[in-house]
Amino acid sequence: MRLEPGEIVAALGAEIVVEGTPGSPARATIDSSQTGPGDLFFGLRGERRDGGEFATAALEAGAWGAVVSPDFAPALRSYLVPDSGTNYDRKAWVFAVEDPLVSMQALARAWRRALGARVVGVTGSVGKTSVKDVARALLPGRVHANRENLNTEIGLPLTVLEAPDETETLVLEMAMRGAGQIAELGEIAEPDVAVITNVGPVHVELLGSVEAIAAAKAEILASLAPEGTAVAPVEAGELEPHLGDVPRLLRFGPGGDVAASEVTVADGVTEALISTPAGSARFHFPFTEAHNLTNALAAIAAGVALGAAPADMADRAASIGFSSFRGERLELGDGIVLVNDCYNANPVSMRAALDHLATLGAERTLAVLGEMGELGPGSAAYHRAVGEHARAAGVDLVIGVGEPAREYGPDELVADPDEAAELLAALLSSGDAVLVKGSRAAGLEAVAAQLPELVGES
């Protein structure tokens, strides 16, 4: 992190409690057990514990420094300078701030500016992680993006502060759990390109309506650079009223600025001619899902906004890989295919996953469905609609997991993931394809984890 201590102090708005060695920290951390030599530890306040309690452990692990609230500063000074400033072994910085999280966010913004990297911000109800994954693969130069689910008010600044000095492009996924959160993340990221994948009934329980969700997602547009570009779907729905004042707009999807034609799917590959304002190129994508082709169009639009040539992006398409639990395909014994898509679920992603299941050409298709969370008063109706969609898509057998899954109208209803795995193992036969999908609260990753051992893996 190419920032000198004086620059760090200014960004943090901190008081120096103990002066450490010259130089810069390697990255920021918030978990003392994951902190090592050269790291800058932030003691964040939690619901039950204050991270400042663990700052000593971080310093013992060799941390470059620690950022804590004033309450913990005296103890850390006594630990590092036990005899009032004479010889001591552990040379580390200690900074005192009123709110370590706010200071971490401010430091991330300072590092984003010091990097001079171009920033792509990605949000939306469905597909934002996959768009991030595709963009990370397709964009030229040195690209840094969120690990795992580091996409919140804590995870995003940690992602920025992990970015190496040579980073040329930051791709930052932005999660939303309420009004104002995307605006907060946008102030840290200051994106040059803002991608909104779509808007759907996700987090309705928190925000009350799809229109309110659209307004919350659209907060990213306010943080766009003056010459920035918004990327949005052709069919923007409730998002449309928010797109009128953006500096530049690229649409993706049928009839849009970035669109696919001559699409063929075979042998695990989607081939398509992608047209863009910067020219056309033929892409060979290492996936077969129709919704991931849509995600790829959004990522390509972001690349075009940054000046990337379509042909160059096409050359990188083979390197696309998706994050864990997002449409992972596993071949089990006897030709059984498992699609593990249990990272999260909502009505839009459920329908897309069921449609993809129907395209696999299996002798029989089964769906293990857990609840979809945060859908508010209309939850039961959303679940019933997904169950109806499963039947319309030709799914042969639906297994519901947990009481909320009763609304799918399943063929079988089980209490928990362990019971689902045992039932599924007994029901599966040669040539079947099975989808496992639900919100994280449903815990269906346990089904996907147990099934290979219960059925056998090829």
NUVEX-928702 format. One record per residue (C-alpha): x, y, z; residue number from 1; chain. Coordinates in Angstrom, 3 decimals, decimal comma. Each point is the difference from the previous one (the first is absolute). Example, Ala and Ser with C-alpha at 12.3 -4.5 7.8 and 13.67 -1.06 7.14 Angstrom:
2
[rec [12,300; -4,500; 7,800]; 1; A]
[rec [1,370; 3,440; -0,660]; 2; A]
***
This chain:
458
[rec [0,000; 0,000; 0,000]; 1; A]
[rec [2,030; 2,896; -1,350]; 2; A]
[rec [-0,969; 2,481; 2,711]; 3; A]
[rec [2,443; 1,431; 2,514]; 4; A]
[rec [-0,923; 0,197; 3,685]; 5; A]
[rec [-0,765; 3,709; -0,265]; 6; A]
[rec [-2,415; -0,618; -2,864]; 7; A]
[rec [-1,626; -2,823; 1,947]; 8; A]
[rec [-0,437; 2,210; 3,068]; 9; A]
[rec [-1,623; 2,701; -2,127]; 10; A]
[rec [-2,353; -2,448; -1,707]; 11; A]
[rec [-0,981; -1,669; 3,262]; 12; A]
[rec [-0,477; 3,251; 1,860]; 13; A]
[rec [2,004; -1,664; 2,753]; 14; A]
[rec [2,005; 0,866; 3,052]; 15; A]
[rec [3,397; -1,723; 0,088]; 16; A]
[rec [0,263; -1,929; 3,263]; 17; A]
[rec [3,240; -1,851; -0,758]; 18; A]
[rec [2,373; 0,573; -2,923]; 19; A]
[rec [1,180; -3,101; -1,807]; 20; A]
[rec [2,442; -0,674; -2,798]; 21; A]
[rec [0,065; 2,033; -3,222]; 22; A]
[rec [-1,578; -1,385; -3,126]; 23; A]
[rec [-3,460; -1,178; -0,922]; 24; A]
[rec [-2,287; -2,868; 1,041]; 25; A]
[rec [-0,678; -2,905; -2,350]; 26; A]
[rec [-3,786; -0,107; 0,408]; 27; A]
[rec [-2,803; 0,565; 2,499]; 28; A]
[rec [-1,459; -2,740; 2,196]; 29; A]
[rec [-2,799; -0,202; 2,571]; 30; A]
[rec [0,627; -3,517; 1,349]; 31; A]
[rec [3,002; -0,358; 2,301]; 32; A]
[rec [0,227; -3,721; -0,798]; 33; A]
[rec [0,478; 0,902; -3,674]; 34; A]
[rec [2,448; 2,823; 0,681]; 35; A]
[rec [3,671; -0,421; -0,778]; 36; A]
[rec [3,227; 1,977; -0,379]; 37; A]
[rec [-0,502; 3,271; -1,806]; 38; A]
[rec [-3,790; 0,195; 0,377]; 39; A]
[rec [-1,980; 2,935; 1,334]; 40; A]
[rec [-2,604; -1,307; 2,459]; 41; A]
[rec [-3,299; 1,826; 0,501]; 42; A]
[rec [-1,828; -0,665; 3,252]; 43; A]
[rec [-3,589; 0,373; -1,154]; 44; A]
[rec [-2,875; 0,231; 2,426]; 45; A]
[rec [-2,316; -3,011; -0,164]; 46; A]
[rec [-3,382; -0,733; 1,510]; 47; A]
[rec [1,537; -2,047; 2,811]; 48; A]
[rec [3,722; 0,754; 0,056]; 49; A]
[rec [2,225; 2,882; -0,959]; 50; A]
[rec [2,797; -0,983; -2,340]; 51; A]
[rec [2,335; 2,222; 1,979]; 52; A]
[rec [0,124; -2,818; 2,556]; 53; A]
[rec [1,985; -2,042; -2,515]; 54; A]
[rec [2,466; 2,674; -1,056]; 55; A]
[rec [2,713; -1,333; 2,311]; 56; A]
[rec [-0,260; -3,417; -1,649]; 57; A]
[rec [0,332; 1,646; -3,401]; 58; A]
[rec [3,139; 1,840; 1,117]; 59; A]
[rec [1,426; -3,213; 1,434]; 60; A]
[rec [-0,531; -1,545; -3,451]; 61; A]
[rec [2,228; 2,681; -1,492]; 62; A]
[rec [-2,520; 2,577; -1,166]; 63; A]
[rec [1,446; 3,214; -1,428]; 64; A]
[rec [-2,550; 1,894; 2,050]; 65; A]
[rec [-3,438; 0,099; 1,583]; 66; A]
[rec [-2,933; 2,391; -0,256]; 67; A]
[rec [-2,197; 0,011; 3,104]; 68; A]
[rec [-2,460; 2,187; 1,842]; 69; A]
[rec [1,526; 2,235; 2,720]; 70; A]
[rec [-1,063; -2,369; 2,795]; 71; A]
[rec [2,592; -2,573; -1,076]; 72; A]
[rec [2,852; 2,386; -0,727]; 73; A]
[rec [1,533; 0,208; 3,517]; 74; A]
[rec [0,254; -3,780; 0,377]; 75; A]
[rec [1,662; -0,362; -3,398]; 76; A]
[rec [2,472; 2,739; 0,832]; 77; A]
[rec [0,880; -1,737; 3,256]; 78; A]
[rec [0,422; -3,269; -1,877]; 79; A]
[rec [2,319; 1,488; -2,635]; 80; A]
[rec [1,814; 2,514; 2,195]; 81; A]
[rec [0,136; -1,634; 3,433]; 82; A]
[rec [2,740; 2,277; 1,376]; 83; A]
[rec [-1,200; 3,358; -1,230]; 84; A]
[rec [1,812; 0,138; -3,280]; 85; A]
[rec [3,329; -1,750; 0,494]; 86; A]
[rec [0,911; -3,227; -1,829]; 87; A]
[rec [-2,813; -2,217; -1,147]; 88; A]
[rec [-0,065; -2,914; -2,415]; 89; A]
[rec [-3,283; 0,472; -1,753]; 90; A]
[rec [0,088; 3,042; -2,300]; 91; A]
[rec [-3,567; 0,602; -1,184]; 92; A]
[rec [-2,305; 2,899; -0,628]; 93; A]
[rec [-3,078; 0,569; 2,119]; 94; A]
[rec [-2,640; 2,422; -1,250]; 95; A]
[rec [-3,006; 1,143; 2,026]; 96; A]
[rec [-3,204; 0,964; -1,834]; 97; A]
[rec [-3,589; 0,537; 1,051]; 98; A]
[rec [-1,416; -2,569; -2,432]; 99; A]
[rec [2,439; -2,568; -1,462]; 100; A]
[rec [-2,457; -1,036; -2,732]; 101; A]
[rec [-0,464; 3,547; -1,286]; 102; A]
[rec [3,774; 0,465; 0,086]; 103; A]
[rec [0,553; -3,250; -1,911]; 104; A]
[rec [-2,435; 1,167; -2,656]; 105; A]
[rec [1,798; 3,341; -0,251]; 106; A]
[rec [3,369; -1,721; -0,368]; 107; A]
[rec [-1,447; -2,203; -2,748]; 108; A]
[rec [-1,162; 3,089; -1,877]; 109; A]
[rec [3,471; 1,525; 0,359]; 110; A]
[rec [1,644; -3,166; -1,329]; 111; A]
[rec [-2,475; -0,213; -2,885]; 112; A]
[rec [1,051; 3,537; -0,999]; 113; A]
[rec [3,698; -0,682; 0,480]; 114; A]
[rec [-0,234; -3,087; -2,200]; 115; A]
[rec [-1,425; 1,998; -2,862]; 116; A]
[rec [-1,760; -3,167; -1,132]; 117; A]
[rec [-3,223; 0,063; -1,956]; 118; A]
[rec [-2,937; -1,309; 2,013]; 119; A]
[rec [-2,977; -2,073; -1,087]; 120; A]
[rec [-2,753; -0,132; 2,610]; 121; A]
[rec [-2,513; -2,847; -0,356]; 122; A]
[rec [-3,339; -0,287; 1,760]; 123; A]
[rec [-3,423; -1,455; -0,744]; 124; A]
[rec [-2,575; -2,421; 1,356]; 125; A]
[rec [1,361; -3,037; -1,844]; 126; A]
[rec [3,265; -0,843; -1,726]; 127; A]
[rec [2,345; 2,595; 1,446]; 128; A]
[rec [2,533; -2,555; 1,241]; 129; A]
[rec [0,017; -1,761; -3,368]; 130; A]
[rec [0,390; 3,310; -1,853]; 131; A]
[rec [2,931; 0,780; 2,279]; 132; A]
[rec [1,532; -3,407; -0,706]; 133; A]
[rec [-0,397; 0,397; -3,772]; 134; A]
[rec [1,344; 3,561; 0,023]; 135; A]
[rec [3,032; -1,068; 2,035]; 136; A]
[rec [0,813; -2,541; -2,723]; 137; A]
[rec [-0,748; 2,141; -3,055]; 138; A]
[rec [1,446; 3,398; 0,882]; 139; A]
[rec [3,574; 0,675; -1,115]; 140; A]
[rec [2,968; 0,775; 2,212]; 141; A]
[rec [0,316; -0,629; 3,722]; 142; A]
[rec [-3,481; -0,409; 1,459]; 143; A]
[rec [-0,871; -0,262; 3,685]; 144; A]
[rec [-3,491; -1,014; 1,190]; 145; A]
[rec [-1,862; -1,045; 3,147]; 146; A]
[rec [0,853; -3,341; 1,528]; 147; A]
[rec [-2,893; -2,187; 1,127]; 148; A]
[rec [-2,748; 2,260; 1,383]; 149; A]
[rec [2,114; 3,047; 0,911]; 150; A]
[rec [-2,598; 2,359; -1,447]; 151; A]
[rec [-1,429; 1,850; 3,007]; 152; A]
[rec [0,888; 3,168; 1,908]; 153; A]
[rec [2,769; -2,091; 1,589]; 154; A]
[rec [0,910; -2,330; -2,850]; 155; A]
[rec [0,267; 2,603; -2,751]; 156; A]
[rec [2,600; 2,199; 1,754]; 157; A]
[rec [1,947; -3,131; 0,929]; 158; A]
[rec [-0,036; -0,957; -3,690]; 159; A]
[rec [1,325; 3,399; -1,037]; 160; A]
[rec [2,695; -0,091; 2,679]; 161; A]
[rec [1,119; -3,428; -1,269]; 162; A]
[rec [0,545; 1,348; -3,508]; 163; A]
[rec [3,670; -0,250; -1,043]; 164; A]
[rec [1,876; 3,115; -1,004]; 165; A]
[rec [0,030; -1,064; -3,675]; 166; A]
[rec [-3,815; -0,312; -0,212]; 167; A]
[rec [-1,386; 1,609; -3,150]; 168; A]
[rec [-3,692; -0,827; 0,404]; 169; A]
[rec [-2,086; -0,618; 3,103]; 170; A]
[rec [-3,215; -2,003; -0,443]; 171; A]
[rec [-2,071; 0,523; 3,120]; 172; A]
[rec [-3,195; -1,873; 0,728]; 173; A]
[rec [-2,338; 1,990; 2,242]; 174; A]
[rec [-2,575; -1,666; 2,229]; 175; A]
[rec [-3,150; 1,735; 1,171]; 176; A]
[rec [-1,937; -0,734; 3,183]; 177; A]
[rec [-1,767; 3,326; 0,347]; 178; A]
[rec [-0,402; 3,541; -1,256]; 179; A]
[rec [3,224; 2,010; 0,056]; 180; A]
[rec [2,408; -2,936; -0,034]; 181; A]
[rec [0,844; 0,159; -3,708]; 182; A]
[rec [0,515; 3,745; 0,342]; 183; A]
[rec [2,448; -0,683; 2,843]; 184; A]
[rec [1,916; -2,524; -2,097]; 185; A]
[rec [-0,032; 2,316; -3,001]; 186; A]
[rec [1,664; 2,740; 2,027]; 187; A]
[rec [2,865; -2,392; 0,715]; 188; A]
[rec [0,287; -1,474; -3,493]; 189; A]
[rec [-0,654; 3,111; -2,117]; 190; A]
[rec [-0,740; -2,186; -3,055]; 191; A]
[rec [0,802; 0,931; -3,591]; 192; A]
[rec [-2,539; -2,587; -1,152]; 193; A]
[rec [-3,148; -0,921; 1,916]; 194; A]
[rec [-1,638; -3,302; -0,965]; 195; A]
[rec [-3,535; -0,746; 1,183]; 196; A]
[rec [-0,789; -3,557; -1,038]; 197; A]
[rec [-3,760; 0,165; 0,639]; 198; A]
[rec [-2,597; 0,794; 2,642]; 199; A]
[rec [-2,299; -2,625; 1,459]; 200; A]
[rec [-1,917; -0,949; 3,161]; 201; A]
[rec [3,104; -0,546; 2,137]; 202; A]
[rec [0,077; 1,630; 3,468]; 203; A]
[rec [-3,658; 0,991; -0,315]; 204; A]
[rec [-0,336; -0,802; 3,698]; 205; A]
[rec [2,514; 2,761; 0,762]; 206; A]
[rec [-0,999; 2,652; -2,526]; 207; A]
[rec [-3,705; -0,584; -0,542]; 208; A]
[rec [-0,285; 0,022; -3,802]; 209; A]
[rec [1,868; -0,713; -3,225]; 210; A]
[rec [-0,071; 3,753; -0,721]; 211; A]
[rec [1,852; 0,637; 3,260]; 212; A]
[rec [2,519; -2,704; -0,904]; 213; A]
[rec [0,587; 1,705; -3,368]; 214; A]
[rec [0,613; 3,320; 1,735]; 215; A]
[rec [2,482; -1,640; 2,376]; 216; A]
[rec [1,897; -1,687; -2,852]; 217; A]
[rec [0,009; 3,268; -1,959]; 218; A]
[rec [1,953; 1,691; 2,808]; 219; A]
[rec [3,142; -1,230; -1,774]; 220; A]
[rec [-0,713; 2,430; -2,837]; 221; A]
[rec [0,489; 3,021; 2,255]; 222; A]
[rec [3,598; -1,030; 0,660]; 223; A]
[rec [0,948; -0,311; -3,677]; 224; A]
[rec [2,935; 2,047; -1,237]; 225; A]
[rec [-1,025; 3,050; -2,092]; 226; A]
[rec [0,949; -1,825; -3,205]; 227; A]
[rec [-1,174; -3,365; 1,309]; 228; A]
[rec [-2,208; -2,614; -1,617]; 229; A]
[rec [-3,050; -1,811; 1,306]; 230; A]
[rec [-0,676; -3,530; -1,230]; 231; A]
[rec [-3,594; -1,206; 0,256]; 232; A]
[rec [-2,281; -2,588; -1,644]; 233; A]
[rec [-2,150; 0,847; -3,002]; 234; A]
[rec [-3,057; -0,925; 2,041]; 235; A]
[rec [0,782; 2,041; 3,097]; 236; A]
[rec [-3,475; -0,051; 1,553]; 237; A]
[rec [-0,235; 2,014; 3,214]; 238; A]
[rec [3,590; 1,130; -0,498]; 239; A]
[rec [-0,883; 1,983; -3,131]; 240; A]
[rec [-0,964; 3,305; 1,711]; 241; A]
[rec [3,460; 0,168; 1,571]; 242; A]
[rec [1,957; -0,255; -3,264]; 243; A]
[rec [-0,894; 3,328; -1,580]; 244; A]
[rec [2,822; 2,134; 1,407]; 245; A]
[rec [3,014; -2,318; -0,251]; 246; A]
[rec [2,988; 1,401; -1,945]; 247; A]
[rec [0,075; -2,961; -2,399]; 248; A]
[rec [-2,164; -3,095; -0,211]; 249; A]
[rec [0,676; -3,402; -1,558]; 250; A]
[rec [-2,835; -2,519; -0,197]; 251; A]
[rec [0,548; -3,750; -0,131]; 252; A]
[rec [-2,349; -2,692; -1,220]; 253; A]
[rec [-2,125; -0,587; -3,113]; 254; A]
[rec [-0,169; 3,191; -2,041]; 255; A]
[rec [2,525; 1,761; 2,226]; 256; A]
[rec [3,430; 1,532; -0,510]; 257; A]
[rec [1,598; -3,292; 0,992]; 258; A]
[rec [-1,923; -3,000; -1,287]; 259; A]
[rec [0,465; -3,640; -0,965]; 260; A]
[rec [-0,962; -1,721; -3,248]; 261; A]
[rec [0,769; -3,288; -1,728]; 262; A]
[rec [-0,071; -1,732; 3,393]; 263; A]
[rec [0,762; -3,716; 0,137]; 264; A]
[rec [0,456; -2,230; 3,062]; 265; A]
[rec [1,888; -3,290; -0,174]; 266; A]
[rec [2,530; -2,024; 1,986]; 267; A]
[rec [-0,028; 2,355; 2,990]; 268; A]
[rec [0,701; 3,102; -2,125]; 269; A]
[rec [-2,180; 2,911; -1,097]; 270; A]
[rec [1,122; 1,557; -3,270]; 271; A]
[rec [-1,405; 3,407; -0,932]; 272; A]
[rec [0,696; 2,979; -2,206]; 273; A]
[rec [0,046; 3,012; 2,316]; 274; A]
[rec [-0,671; 3,400; -1,555]; 275; A]
[rec [1,081; 3,196; 1,763]; 276; A]
[rec [0,496; 3,677; -0,864]; 277; A]
[rec [3,733; -0,812; -0,245]; 278; A]
[rec [-0,475; -2,832; -2,495]; 279; A]
[rec [-0,973; -3,656; 0,037]; 280; A]
[rec [1,807; -3,186; 1,011]; 281; A]
[rec [-0,811; -3,669; 0,292]; 282; A]
[rec [0,219; -1,284; 3,557]; 283; A]
[rec [0,310; -3,569; 1,249]; 284; A]
[rec [-1,226; -0,016; 3,599]; 285; A]
[rec [0,729; -2,949; 2,354]; 286; A]
[rec [-3,595; -0,251; 1,203]; 287; A]
[rec [-3,407; -0,953; -1,375]; 288; A]
[rec [-2,445; 1,972; 2,153]; 289; A]
[rec [-2,055; 2,634; -1,825]; 290; A]
[rec [0,075; 2,285; 3,027]; 291; A]
[rec [3,797; -0,067; 0,025]; 292; A]
[rec [0,013; 1,154; -3,611]; 293; A]
[rec [-2,004; 3,001; 1,201]; 294; A]
[rec [2,519; 0,518; 2,805]; 295; A]
[rec [2,816; -0,156; -2,545]; 296; A]
[rec [-1,678; 2,708; -2,096]; 297; A]
[rec [-0,032; 2,299; 3,030]; 298; A]
[rec [3,698; -0,681; 0,657]; 299; A]
[rec [0,886; 0,577; -3,661]; 300; A]
[rec [-1,899; 3,295; 0,085]; 301; A]
[rec [2,118; 1,038; 2,986]; 302; A]
[rec [3,110; -0,901; -1,983]; 303; A]
[rec [-1,164; 2,049; -2,991]; 304; A]
[rec [-0,626; 2,936; 2,330]; 305; A]
[rec [3,639; -0,239; 1,102]; 306; A]
[rec [1,278; -0,203; -3,579]; 307; A]
[rec [0,704; -3,730; -0,172]; 308; A]
[rec [-0,142; -1,509; -3,490]; 309; A]
[rec [-2,653; -2,711; -0,452]; 310; A]
[rec [2,495; -2,270; -1,780]; 311; A]
[rec [2,413; 0,241; 2,940]; 312; A]
[rec [-2,759; -0,856; 2,454]; 313; A]
[rec [-1,029; -2,942; -2,177]; 314; A]
[rec [3,559; -1,348; 0,233]; 315; A]
[rec [-0,331; -0,107; 3,802]; 316; A]
[rec [-3,434; -1,622; 0,153]; 317; A]
[rec [1,381; -3,494; 0,597]; 318; A]
[rec [1,382; 1,143; 3,378]; 319; A]
[rec [-3,440; 0,824; 1,445]; 320; A]
[rec [-0,662; -1,746; 3,300]; 321; A]
[rec [-2,811; 0,526; 2,476]; 322; A]
[rec [0,022; 0,352; 3,768]; 323; A]
[rec [-0,913; -2,942; 2,224]; 324; A]
[rec [-3,579; -1,320; 0,185]; 325; A]
[rec [-1,091; 1,922; -3,099]; 326; A]
[rec [-1,099; -2,497; -2,597]; 327; A]
[rec [2,871; -2,411; 0,686]; 328; A]
[rec [-0,452; -3,131; -2,075]; 329; A]
[rec [1,173; -3,327; 1,384]; 330; A]
[rec [-0,098; -3,340; -1,813]; 331; A]
[rec [-1,025; -2,790; 2,373]; 332; A]
[rec [0,018; -3,729; -0,668]; 333; A]
[rec [-2,304; -1,584; -2,618]; 334; A]
[rec [-0,218; 3,208; -2,010]; 335; A]
[rec [-1,754; 1,951; 2,757]; 336; A]
[rec [0,545; 3,764; -0,210]; 337; A]
[rec [-0,151; 2,234; 3,088]; 338; A]
[rec [-0,438; 3,761; -0,441]; 339; A]
[rec [1,017; 1,676; 3,260]; 340; A]
[rec [-1,534; 3,482; 0,000]; 341; A]
[rec [-0,670; 0,429; 3,692]; 342; A]
[rec [1,819; 3,257; 0,729]; 343; A]
[rec [-3,277; 1,904; 0,022]; 344; A]
[rec [-3,463; 0,033; -1,539]; 345; A]
[rec [-2,765; 2,369; -1,033]; 346; A]
[rec [-2,885; -0,274; -2,454]; 347; A]
[rec [2,066; 1,218; -2,965]; 348; A]
[rec [3,015; -2,247; 0,561]; 349; A]
[rec [-2,221; -2,980; 0,860]; 350; A]
[rec [-1,810; 0,199; -3,336]; 351; A]
[rec [3,281; 0,366; -1,880]; 352; A]
[rec [1,522; -3,021; 1,762]; 353; A]
[rec [-3,086; -2,141; -0,656]; 354; A]
[rec [0,017; 1,004; -3,662]; 355; A]
[rec [3,658; -1,010; -0,246]; 356; A]
[rec [-0,742; -3,346; 1,665]; 357; A]
[rec [-2,544; -0,687; -2,725]; 358; A]
[rec [2,633; 0,550; -2,716]; 359; A]
[rec [2,398; -2,675; 1,275]; 360; A]
[rec [-1,645; -2,767; -2,005]; 361; A]
[rec [-0,184; -2,363; 2,971]; 362; A]
[rec [-2,228; -3,041; 0,069]; 363; A]
[rec [-1,599; 1,415; 3,143]; 364; A]
[rec [0,376; 3,334; 1,793]; 365; A]
[rec [-0,286; 0,588; 3,746]; 366; A]
[rec [0,105; 3,241; 1,970]; 367; A]
[rec [0,836; 0,284; 3,696]; 368; A]
[rec [-1,330; 3,401; 1,003]; 369; A]
[rec [0,440; 1,837; 3,278]; 370; A]
[rec [-1,738; 3,174; 1,024]; 371; A]
[rec [0,548; 3,390; -1,605]; 372; A]
[rec [0,611; 2,550; 2,744]; 373; A]
[rec [-0,868; 3,675; 0,469]; 374; A]
[rec [-3,048; 0,013; -2,269]; 375; A]
[rec [-2,334; 1,747; 2,405]; 376; A]
[rec [-3,777; -0,509; 0,196]; 377; A]
[rec [-0,124; -1,441; -3,528]; 378; A]
[rec [2,405; -2,811; 0,854]; 379; A]
[rec [-2,529; -2,833; -0,269]; 380; A]
[rec [-1,209; 1,215; -3,412]; 381; A]
[rec [3,565; 0,287; -1,312]; 382; A]
[rec [0,724; -3,556; 1,130]; 383; A]
[rec [-3,191; -1,316; -1,609]; 384; A]
[rec [0,887; 1,750; -3,265]; 385; A]
[rec [3,444; -1,623; -0,024]; 386; A]
[rec [-1,572; -3,404; 0,610]; 387; A]
[rec [-2,324; 0,573; -2,949]; 388; A]
[rec [2,961; 1,062; -2,118]; 389; A]
[rec [1,833; -3,204; 0,888]; 390; A]
[rec [-2,945; -2,032; -1,299]; 391; A]
[rec [-0,268; 2,127; -3,132]; 392; A]
[rec [3,727; -0,460; -0,625]; 393; A]
[rec [-0,496; -3,761; 0,076]; 394; A]
[rec [1,722; -0,815; 3,298]; 395; A]
[rec [-0,985; -3,569; 0,817]; 396; A]
[rec [0,404; 0,020; 3,788]; 397; A]
[rec [0,130; 2,874; 2,477]; 398; A]
[rec [1,317; -0,515; 3,530]; 399; A]
[rec [-0,704; 2,825; 2,430]; 400; A]
[rec [2,284; 0,548; 2,992]; 401; A]
[rec [-1,429; 1,681; 3,072]; 402; A]
[rec [-3,523; 1,167; 0,798]; 403; A]
[rec [0,050; 3,127; -2,248]; 404; A]
[rec [0,745; -2,315; -2,951]; 405; A]
[rec [-3,462; -1,533; 0,418]; 406; A]
[rec [-1,273; 2,878; -2,144]; 407; A]
[rec [1,856; -1,390; -3,026]; 408; A]
[rec [-2,537; -2,826; -0,046]; 409; A]
[rec [2,843; -2,547; 0,097]; 410; A]
[rec [-0,305; -3,699; -0,695]; 411; A]
[rec [1,967; -0,607; 3,199]; 412; A]
[rec [0,472; 2,295; 2,996]; 413; A]
[rec [2,847; -0,638; 2,441]; 414; A]
[rec [1,021; 1,767; 3,172]; 415; A]
[rec [3,662; 0,765; -0,595]; 416; A]
[rec [2,943; -0,329; -2,434]; 417; A]
[rec [1,240; -3,276; 1,513]; 418; A]
[rec [-3,378; -1,641; -0,575]; 419; A]
[rec [-0,071; 1,469; -3,509]; 420; A]
[rec [3,403; -1,513; -0,832]; 421; A]
[rec [-1,050; -3,452; 1,216]; 422; A]
[rec [-3,298; 0,105; -1,905]; 423; A]
[rec [1,674; 1,260; -3,147]; 424; A]
[rec [2,656; -2,711; 0,109]; 425; A]
[rec [-2,748; -2,620; 0,210]; 426; A]
[rec [-1,988; 1,500; -2,878]; 427; A]
[rec [2,735; 0,758; -2,535]; 428; A]
[rec [0,590; -2,328; -2,889]; 429; A]
[rec [2,219; -0,138; -3,064]; 430; A]
[rec [-0,214; 3,011; -2,299]; 431; A]
[rec [-1,761; 2,322; 2,479]; 432; A]
[rec [0,787; 3,693; 0,394]; 433; A]
[rec [-0,639; 1,714; 3,325]; 434; A]
[rec [-0,018; 3,665; 0,974]; 435; A]
[rec [0,663; 1,034; 3,613]; 436; A]
[rec [-1,008; 3,598; 0,700]; 437; A]
[rec [-1,209; 2,163; 2,878]; 438; A]
[rec [0,916; 3,031; 2,065]; 439; A]
[rec [3,061; -0,332; 2,205]; 440; A]
[rec [-2,205; -0,305; 3,085]; 441; A]
[rec [-1,294; -3,287; -1,413]; 442; A]
[rec [3,497; -1,533; 0,282]; 443; A]
[rec [-0,322; -2,057; -3,181]; 444; A]
[rec [3,760; -0,052; -0,518]; 445; A]
[rec [-0,179; -2,989; 2,373]; 446; A]
[rec [-2,042; -1,894; -2,609]; 447; A]
[rec [2,547; 0,710; -2,712]; 448; A]
[rec [2,858; -0,944; 2,327]; 449; A]
[rec [-1,484; -3,347; 1,058]; 450; A]
[rec [-1,398; -1,159; -3,309]; 451; A]
[rec [3,245; -0,986; -1,763]; 452; A]
[rec [0,885; -2,320; 2,887]; 453; A]
[rec [-3,499; -1,446; 0,228]; 454; A]
[rec [-0,369; -0,560; -3,746]; 455; A]
[rec [3,569; -0,336; -1,189]; 456; A]
[rec [2,062; 2,324; -2,166]; 457; A]
[rec [1,256; -0,816; -3,469]; 458; A]
***
